[in-house]
Amino acid sequence: MKVSRNAQRTIEYLHEHQPTTVARMVLDGGMNSRDASNAVHDGVGRGVFEASRTPAQAEARDRNIS
């Protein structure tokens, strides 16, 4: 399964590059943006990764929800 393989690559990447973004993972090579995004989304859904937001991102999200 491609997603599982990409999730494993993401885990290996994160061991050396934390914190990071999907965009940074793509710039560093190894996966295209769709594969990286899918791997992170799958990993977060399975509880392997934890998504976090900067205070500015959280504030912007809260403004859009209200």
C-alpha positions as CSV (number, residue, x, y, z in Angstrom):
1,M,0.0,0.0,0.0
2,K,1.4,3.3,-1.1
3,V,-0.1,5.3,1.8
4,S,1.5,2.9,4.3
5,R,4.8,3.2,2.6
6,N,4.6,7.0,2.6
7,A,3.5,7.0,6.2
8,Q,6.6,5.0,7.1
9,R,8.8,7.5,5.1
10,T,7.0,10.3,7.0
11,I,7.8,8.7,10.3
12,E,11.5,8.4,9.3
13,Y,11.5,12.0,8.1
14,L,10.0,13.3,11.4
15,H,12.6,11.6,13.5
16,E,15.1,14.1,12.1
17,H,13.0,17.1,11.2
18,Q,10.6,18.3,13.9
19,P,8.6,20.5,13.8
20,T,7.9,20.6,10.1
21,T,5.1,21.2,7.6
22,V,3.9,19.2,4.6
23,A,5.3,21.9,2.3
24,R,8.8,21.5,3.9
25,M,8.6,17.7,3.5
26,V,7.9,18.2,-0.2
27,L,10.6,20.8,-0.6
28,D,13.1,18.4,1.0
29,G,12.2,15.8,-1.6
30,G,11.0,12.2,-1.5
31,M,7.2,12.8,-1.9
32,N,4.9,15.0,-3.9
33,S,2.5,17.2,-2.1
34,R,-0.5,14.8,-2.5
35,D,1.4,11.8,-1.2
36,A,2.8,13.7,1.8
37,S,-0.5,15.2,2.6
38,N,-2.3,11.8,2.4
39,A,0.4,10.2,4.6
40,V,0.1,12.9,7.3
41,H,-3.7,12.8,7.2
42,D,-3.7,9.0,7.5
43,G,-1.1,9.1,10.3
44,V,-3.1,11.7,12.2
45,G,-6.3,9.7,11.8
46,R,-4.6,6.6,13.1
47,G,-3.0,8.4,16.1
48,V,0.5,8.0,14.8
49,F,1.1,11.7,14.4
50,E,-0.3,14.7,16.3
51,A,-1.2,17.8,14.4
52,S,-0.5,21.1,16.0
53,R,-1.0,24.7,15.1
54,T,0.9,27.8,15.9
55,P,-0.9,30.4,18.0
56,A,-1.5,32.5,14.9
57,Q,-3.0,29.6,13.0
58,A,-5.3,28.7,15.9
59,E,-6.4,32.3,16.2
60,A,-7.2,32.5,12.4
61,R,-9.1,29.3,12.6
62,D,-11.1,30.5,15.6
63,R,-12.0,33.7,13.7
64,N,-13.3,31.7,10.7
65,I,-15.4,29.4,12.8
66,S,-17.1,32.2,14.8
